[in-house]
Amino acid sequence: MPRPFPRTRLRSTAAVCTTMSALAATSLISAPSVAEPFSPEPCALQRTDVHHSEGLDTWNAAYPRPARALDAVMVFLSFPDSQPLTAPAELAADHFPATGDFFRRASYGAFTLRAHPLRDWIRMPSPSTSYAIRRDWGPEHRAAYLRDALAAADRHVDFSRYDVVYFVADPDAPGVDSDATKVVNLDTPMRADGTDIRRVVTVFENHPPDRLVLAHETGHVFDLPDLYHRPVDGEGDWDTHVGDWDLMGSQFGLAPDLFGWHKWKLGWLQPRQVVCVRGGEPARLTMEPLGAGPGVVVTGAAGAPAFGLGRGTKLAVVRTGAGSALAFEVRTPVGSDASACRAGVLVYRVRSGAQSGGGPIEVIDAHPGTEACWADSVYPPLADAPVGLGESFTVPGDGVRVEVEDRTESGAWTVQITPG
């Protein structure tokens, strides 16, 4: 999870595995992949073995799929070397209902994340400083933290009741590093109350926390990858791949709704809402803004408010190779994208063989010579990336052309896509 803001920027508990190997910036290697049939669409890239693959022909059953209501427990951990200054209820309010609201909007009401925060602090057996908590956490200290946290919490929590586990540390403890918040996936699951715990969200946020940070980390619980670029030396821009345009790139983004590709992957777009453009012939589509859904107001062609969008075409896809595709979606200042810098058709490339943190999605800039929203954007060169109304753009290297022709009275956009 990128931390710096760019521009300035006990019933019976089995022992937690003591050997864990790092994979990508936010998590460890996951449990063996199990495929569940998902989308038969010809433009649905095949899921590969890389961590958090963007392939979506099958669902990785090692992850909970957010196609129904899921329950999350929030366990608040204190330490013997610090007296908490904040009540658990205050820390819970830092993240909920905001996290649940984000997923409700992104899923068009199809998914509900129900939080169950404990009322009291649970004391860890060792001082906070003993766990050496930091962003790139050593496996031995991390395993000790998880083992102690589960053992302490198991007397108070029936883990078999929950789909998601948040371990929230006292933010004022001296050994807690707010840069260390992440999802830990386990190659050998922990076990409590007769259930396997394959991943835990370890929360070390300040009070108040970073914006939408828990929604970002929860995205990993649902098999979504990191979309940011982590500089090797820790210096430079983190947001060169997708800029403001997806929560998994930056929780600080002006338009942090999830990409249509991710909504397709998670099961929130119906087959009729995804168009696979093939055959070399132009396809003229009427596309709804990605953020438009039940109760969301959008602006029609005459500037009047329009309601009721949410069932039409949200995503168009052109297959460009065995493991790659171009995706097209309309992004406007509605829903989670209310602060979007520019409106138009956003174009991005998807690669199913690129792992989390390795650029599995890259936004293609339709205005490479300009930048926008310098004061607020996480990466101004991509803030004006969408193809605007009345504009056309040919994707370099692929020859795929997109023309944004019009907006309808209902607030939908008329878009023509011509494969190369």
Sequence and secondary structure as in RCSB ss.txt:
>XXXX:A:sequence
MPRPFPRTRLRSTAAVCTTMSALAATSLISAPSVAEPFSPEPCALQRTDVHHSEGLDTWNAAYPRPARALDAVMV
FLSFPDSQPLTAPAELAADHFPATGDFFRRASYGAFTLRAHPLRDWIRMPSPSTSYAIRRDWGPEHRAAYLRDAL
AAADRHVDFSRYDVVYFVADPDAPGVDSDATKVVNLDTPMRADGTDIRRVVTVFENHPPDRLVLAHETGHVFDLP
DLYHRPVDGEGDWDTHVGDWDLMGSQFGLAPDLFGWHKWKLGWLQPRQVVCVRGGEPARLTMEPLGAGPGVVVTG
AAGAPAFGLGRGTKLAVVRTGAGSALAFEVRTPVGSDASACRAGVLVYRVRSGAQSGGGPIEVIDAHPGTEACWA
DSVYPPLADAPVGLGESFTVPGDGVRVEVEDRTESGAWTVQITPG
>XXXX:A:secstr
   S TT     B    S   EETTTEE  S   EEE    TTS    SSTT    SEEETTS  SSS EEEEEE
EEE TT   SS HHHHHHHHTTHHHHHHHHHTTTS  EEEEE SS EE SS GGGG   SS  HHHHHHHHHHHH
HHHTTT  GGG SEEEEEE TTSTT  GGG EEEEEEEEEEETTEEEEEEEEE   SS  TTHHHHHHHHHTT  
  S   TTS S S TTTTTS TTT TT SS S  HHHHHHHT S GGGEEE  TTS EEEEE BTT  TT  EE 
TTS EE    SSB EEEEEEETTEEEEEEEE SSGGGTT S  EEEEEEEETTS TTS SEEEE S TT    TT
T SSHHHHT SB TT EEE TTT  EEEEEEE TTS EEEEEE  
